[in-house]
Amino acid sequence: MCSQSVELELLSSTHAVLYKLAQWCLIINGRVSRTLGQTKVWQQQYKTLDTGYFPQKGSSTIPRSFNNTSETIKF
């Protein structure tokens, strides 16, 4: 009878560790996917900068998604 309770305790502690690991994986995965999603948004917004294309010489206004402002770049 004693060995059964020790076995059950070991099983429950293993389950707790696996559960914690699963939680950490979900948290890390969520952060990574959010970061990758934000990077994709930035790549789409700054695509004109990557190709070097600007509509006309002078200045260009680039939107910022994180604080809803825009920045004017002179060139």
Residue pairs with C-beta under 8 A, 6 or more apart in sequence:
38 65
41 65
42 65
43 50
45 62
45 63
45 65
46 62
48 54
48 60
49 62
54 60
54 75
57 75
58 74
58 75
59 72
59 73
59 74
59 75
60 72
60 73
60 75
61 70
61 71
61 72
61 73
62 70
62 71
62 72
62 73
63 70
64 70
64 71
